[in-house]
Amino acid sequence: MLEPTVSCDWPPNRPPESLAVLVSGGLDSAILLAEAVAVYPRVYPIYVRVGSFWETVEQEYLLRFLTAIATPTLQPLTVLSQPVTDLYGSHWSLSGQDVPGADTPDEAVFLPGRNVLLLAKPLLWCHLHQVPLLATAPLASNPFPDATASFYERLARCVSDAVNGAVRVLRPYAELGLHKSDLLRRGASYPLQWTFSCIRPMQGLHCGRCNKCAERYQGFAAAGLPDPTIYHSHPC
């Protein structure tokens, strides 16, 4: 049987040999990655492309962030493809139409099965490359059913059972009870201007009016930090 999938000892004092980090281009996974490269001997960032409307811009920001935090411990970005057009069809996340606005609740941006899709291939990649841990960055406030400790443990166990492996998933920020403002204060020294949170980018910038832009600028405000983001439209 697998050990519990996460420990609150983050970053660990005695990290194992290597770690993969599931990255998007957003604040949470960027801070997680930056903390990991400071202590782990080898860190493998993994980005999963599913065909989302914002991915091209998001990946550009991610590459800038990787350059900004580059150390000998940071390995080249691995990009995996998991297209969802045949599942989601004309969904707003693929079309960029009728994107949830700044005044919508968190539930408005729920993408069915997203973490199943984002975790399955990276877990297999870790198994095939002998990387024992995959770190992810959900926060304590994540309301979705595929962000619970139970979900992560069962999915990791299922994939490991399928290949007779033992890759574990870490979700340290959720286990530590961190919210967006907590995490931003924790990661304030990192180059957060090269992170990307928008689901309706405009001319390569954060639109300033979508649900995720609102979460971003409200997070900086709640943390008492200046927002380094350049928005296409000034946030409401």
NUBA-512045 format. One record per residue (C-alpha): residue in three letters; z, x, y; residue number from 1. Coordinates in nm, 3 decimals. Layout:
REC    aa        zz        xx        yy     i
REC   ALA         Z         X         Y   NUM
...
***
This chain:
REC    aa        zz        xx        yy     i
REC   MET     0.000     0.000     0.000     1
REC   LEU    -0.077     0.119     0.352     2
REC   GLU     0.200     0.222     0.587     3
REC   PRO     0.256     0.008     0.899     4
REC   THR    -0.047     0.048     1.119     5
REC   VAL     0.127     0.163     1.435     6
REC   SER     0.424     0.349     1.571     7
REC   CYS     0.567     0.319     1.920     8
REC   ASP     0.584     0.699     1.940     9
REC   TRP     0.290     0.738     2.176    10
REC   PRO     0.166     0.992     2.248    11
REC   PRO     0.327     1.146     1.938    12
REC   ASN     0.518     1.472     1.954    13
REC   ARG     0.360     1.595     1.632    14
REC   PRO     0.017     1.436     1.604    15
REC   PRO    -0.183     1.467     1.283    16
REC   GLU    -0.498     1.671     1.274    17
REC   SER    -0.744     1.420     1.420    18
REC   LEU    -0.775     1.076     1.575    19
REC   ALA    -1.059     0.843     1.667    20
REC   VAL    -1.030     0.622     1.975    21
REC   LEU    -1.224     0.299     2.011    22
REC   VAL    -1.350     0.312     2.368    23
REC   SER    -1.542     0.073     2.588    24
REC   GLY    -1.556     0.193     2.943    25
REC   GLY    -1.259    -0.004     3.063    26
REC   LEU    -0.925     0.101     3.204    27
REC   ASP    -0.715     0.048     2.893    28
REC   SER    -0.917     0.245     2.639    29
REC   ALA    -0.996     0.516     2.897    30
REC   ILE    -0.627     0.580     2.961    31
REC   LEU    -0.561     0.575     2.586    32
REC   LEU    -0.833     0.834     2.532    33
REC   ALA    -0.710     1.057     2.813    34
REC   GLU    -0.357     1.051     2.673    35
REC   ALA    -0.485     1.128     2.323    36
REC   VAL    -0.688     1.435     2.422    37
REC   ALA    -0.377     1.587     2.580    38
REC   VAL    -0.193     1.605     2.246    39
REC   TYR    -0.430     1.568     1.948    40
REC   PRO    -0.617     1.874     1.818    41
REC   ARG    -0.937     1.669     1.778    42
REC   VAL    -1.021     1.332     1.932    43
REC   TYR    -1.336     1.137     1.847    44
REC   PRO    -1.436     0.866     2.097    45
REC   ILE    -1.629     0.579     1.937    46
REC   TYR    -1.832     0.322     2.133    47
REC   VAL    -1.977     0.014     1.962    48
REC   ARG    -2.291    -0.143     2.109    49
REC   VAL    -2.325    -0.514     2.033    50
REC   GLY    -2.588    -0.606     2.292    51
REC   SER    -2.359    -0.727     2.569    52
REC   PHE    -2.510    -0.780     2.914    53
REC   TRP    -2.293    -0.509     3.072    54
REC   GLU    -2.324    -0.236     2.809    55
REC   THR    -2.583    -0.011     2.973    56
REC   VAL    -2.379     0.022     3.292    57
REC   GLU    -2.053     0.042     3.099    58
REC   GLN    -2.179     0.330     2.888    59
REC   GLU    -2.295     0.518     3.196    60
REC   TYR    -1.944     0.498     3.340    61
REC   LEU    -1.794     0.600     3.007    62
REC   LEU    -2.008     0.914     2.996    63
REC   ARG    -1.890     1.005     3.346    64
REC   PHE    -1.529     0.953     3.242    65
REC   LEU    -1.574     1.168     2.932    66
REC   THR    -1.718     1.445     3.147    67
REC   ALA    -1.427     1.417     3.389    68
REC   ILE    -1.161     1.454     3.117    69
REC   ALA    -1.349     1.699     2.896    70
REC   THR    -1.132     1.942     2.701    71
REC   PRO    -1.193     2.146     2.385    72
REC   THR    -1.012     1.874     2.189    73
REC   LEU    -1.253     1.597     2.298    74
REC   GLN    -1.541     1.556     2.055    75
REC   PRO    -1.887     1.417     2.144    76
REC   LEU    -1.919     1.041     2.184    77
REC   THR    -2.019     0.852     1.870    78
REC   VAL    -2.220     0.535     1.938    79
REC   LEU    -2.239     0.273     1.663    80
REC   SER    -2.461    -0.036     1.672    81
REC   GLN    -2.342    -0.382     1.570    82
REC   PRO    -2.587    -0.629     1.731    83
REC   VAL    -2.465    -0.988     1.768    84
REC   THR    -2.770    -1.169     1.903    85
REC   ASP    -2.815    -1.346     1.572    86
REC   LEU    -2.455    -1.468     1.598    87
REC   TYR    -2.407    -1.543     1.967    88
REC   GLY    -2.758    -1.653     2.066    89
REC   SER    -2.773    -1.735     2.437    90
REC   HIS    -2.402    -1.677     2.495    91
REC   TRP    -2.308    -1.566     2.848    92
REC   SER    -2.198    -1.225     2.717    93
REC   LEU    -2.557    -1.153     2.616    94
REC   SER    -2.751    -1.341     2.882    95
REC   GLY    -2.540    -1.269     3.190    96
REC   GLN    -2.570    -1.637     3.286    97
REC   ASP    -2.271    -1.857     3.374    98
REC   VAL    -2.031    -1.567     3.340    99
REC   PRO    -1.663    -1.673     3.374   100
REC   GLY    -1.557    -1.632     3.735   101
REC   ALA    -1.252    -1.480     3.897   102
REC   ASP    -1.056    -1.806     3.886   103
REC   THR    -1.094    -1.862     3.510   104
REC   PRO    -0.814    -1.803     3.254   105
REC   ASP    -0.814    -1.520     3.002   106
REC   GLU    -0.928    -1.761     2.732   107
REC   ALA    -1.262    -1.802     2.913   108
REC   VAL    -1.372    -1.454     2.806   109
REC   PHE    -1.284    -1.490     2.438   110
REC   LEU    -1.566    -1.362     2.216   111
REC   PRO    -1.534    -1.502     1.862   112
REC   GLY    -1.477    -1.231     1.604   113
REC   ARG    -1.523    -0.952     1.856   114
REC   ASN    -1.256    -0.727     1.710   115
REC   VAL    -1.387    -0.781     1.357   116
REC   LEU    -1.720    -0.647     1.479   117
REC   LEU    -1.572    -0.368     1.690   118
REC   LEU    -1.336    -0.239     1.421   119
REC   ALA    -1.526    -0.269     1.092   120
REC   LYS    -1.783     0.005     1.149   121
REC   PRO    -1.544     0.246     1.324   122
REC   LEU    -1.297     0.212     1.036   123
REC   LEU    -1.574     0.299     0.791   124
REC   TRP    -1.688     0.586     1.017   125
REC   CYS    -1.334     0.724     1.013   126
REC   HIS    -1.324     0.703     0.634   127
REC   LEU    -1.658     0.881     0.597   128
REC   HIS    -1.554     1.156     0.840   129
REC   GLN    -1.199     1.204     0.708   130
REC   VAL    -1.034     1.084     1.029   131
REC   PRO    -0.708     0.912     0.930   132
REC   LEU    -0.632     0.714     1.246   133
REC   LEU    -0.823     0.480     1.478   134
REC   ALA    -0.648     0.405     1.808   135
REC   THR    -0.720     0.091     2.012   136
REC   ALA    -0.588    -0.031     2.344   137
REC   PRO    -0.491    -0.401     2.342   138
REC   LEU    -0.204    -0.478     2.578   139
REC   ALA     0.106    -0.690     2.523   140
REC   SER    -0.053    -0.972     2.722   141
REC   ASN    -0.365    -1.004     2.505   142
REC   PRO    -0.372    -1.373     2.400   143
REC   PHE    -0.645    -1.362     2.138   144
REC   PRO    -0.598    -1.414     1.762   145
REC   ASP    -0.789    -1.097     1.675   146
REC   ALA    -0.553    -0.878     1.878   147
REC   THR    -0.232    -0.938     1.683   148
REC   ALA    -0.049    -0.678     1.476   149
REC   SER    -0.108    -0.892     1.166   150
REC   PHE    -0.483    -0.903     1.224   151
REC   TYR    -0.512    -0.526     1.272   152
REC   GLU    -0.301    -0.449     0.966   153
REC   ARG    -0.490    -0.686     0.738   154
REC   LEU    -0.835    -0.575     0.857   155
REC   ALA    -0.747    -0.206     0.820   156
REC   ARG    -0.613    -0.272     0.473   157
REC   CYS    -0.920    -0.474     0.374   158
REC   VAL    -1.165    -0.204     0.486   159
REC   SER    -0.956     0.071     0.329   160
REC   ASP    -0.937    -0.121     0.001   161
REC   ALA    -1.317    -0.156     0.006   162
REC   VAL    -1.365     0.222     0.008   163
REC   ASN    -1.043     0.333    -0.162   164
REC   GLY    -0.933     0.482     0.169   165
REC   ALA    -0.631     0.480     0.395   166
REC   VAL    -0.745     0.473     0.759   167
REC   ARG    -0.482     0.317     0.986   168
REC   VAL    -0.523     0.136     1.318   169
REC   LEU    -0.293     0.217     1.609   170
REC   ARG    -0.229    -0.025     1.896   171
REC   PRO     0.040     0.165     2.089   172
REC   TYR     0.025    -0.017     2.422   173
REC   ALA     0.080    -0.357     2.266   174
REC   GLU     0.367    -0.218     2.058   175
REC   LEU     0.522    -0.065     2.369   176
REC   GLY     0.495    -0.402     2.547   177
REC   LEU     0.275    -0.268     2.826   178
REC   HIS     0.093    -0.495     3.070   179
REC   LYS    -0.201    -0.399     3.292   180
REC   SER     0.014    -0.287     3.586   181
REC   ASP     0.236    -0.078     3.356   182
REC   LEU    -0.064     0.095     3.210   183
REC   LEU    -0.225     0.163     3.548   184
REC   ARG     0.091     0.330     3.676   185
REC   ARG     0.099     0.532     3.354   186
REC   GLY    -0.263     0.642     3.397   187
REC   ALA    -0.280     0.675     3.776   188
REC   SER    -0.359     1.047     3.764   189
REC   TYR    -0.677     0.998     3.558   190
REC   PRO    -1.027     0.952     3.708   191
REC   LEU    -1.016     0.572     3.688   192
REC   GLN    -1.306     0.539     3.933   193
REC   TRP    -1.522     0.621     3.630   194
REC   THR    -1.403     0.322     3.429   195
REC   PHE    -1.587    -0.008     3.413   196
REC   SER    -1.448    -0.357     3.359   197
REC   CYS    -1.715    -0.596     3.487   198
REC   ILE    -1.900    -0.854     3.272   199
REC   ARG    -2.169    -0.922     3.534   200
REC   PRO    -2.263    -0.585     3.686   201
REC   MET    -2.483    -0.589     3.994   202
REC   GLN    -2.690    -0.285     4.092   203
REC   GLY    -2.475    -0.064     3.873   204
REC   LEU    -2.151    -0.177     4.037   205
REC   HIS    -1.864    -0.409     3.957   206
REC   CYS    -1.970    -0.753     4.081   207
REC   GLY    -1.625    -0.828     4.227   208
REC   ARG    -1.640    -1.195     4.134   209
REC   CYS    -1.608    -1.222     3.755   210
REC   ASN    -1.300    -1.276     3.537   211
REC   LYS    -1.271    -0.909     3.443   212
REC   CYS    -1.316    -0.783     3.799   213
REC   ALA    -1.033    -1.013     3.903   214
REC   GLU    -0.813    -0.875     3.626   215
REC   ARG    -0.899    -0.524     3.745   216
REC   TYR    -0.821    -0.558     4.115   217
REC   GLN    -0.515    -0.772     4.050   218
REC   GLY    -0.388    -0.504     3.812   219
REC   PHE    -0.415    -0.231     4.074   220
REC   ALA    -0.246    -0.455     4.329   221
REC   ALA     0.040    -0.540     4.092   222
REC   ALA     0.084    -0.171     4.012   223
REC   GLY     0.103    -0.086     4.383   224
REC   LEU    -0.192     0.152     4.351   225
REC   PRO    -0.511     0.188     4.555   226
REC   ASP    -0.811     0.045     4.374   227
REC   PRO    -1.078     0.321     4.344   228
REC   THR    -1.346     0.072     4.237   229
REC   ILE    -1.661     0.011     4.440   230
REC   TYR    -1.744    -0.361     4.418   231
REC   HIS    -2.083    -0.514     4.493   232
REC   SER    -1.903    -0.804     4.664   233
REC   HIS    -1.555    -0.778     4.805   234
REC   PRO    -1.309    -0.932     4.559   235
REC   CYS    -1.185    -1.278     4.650   236
***
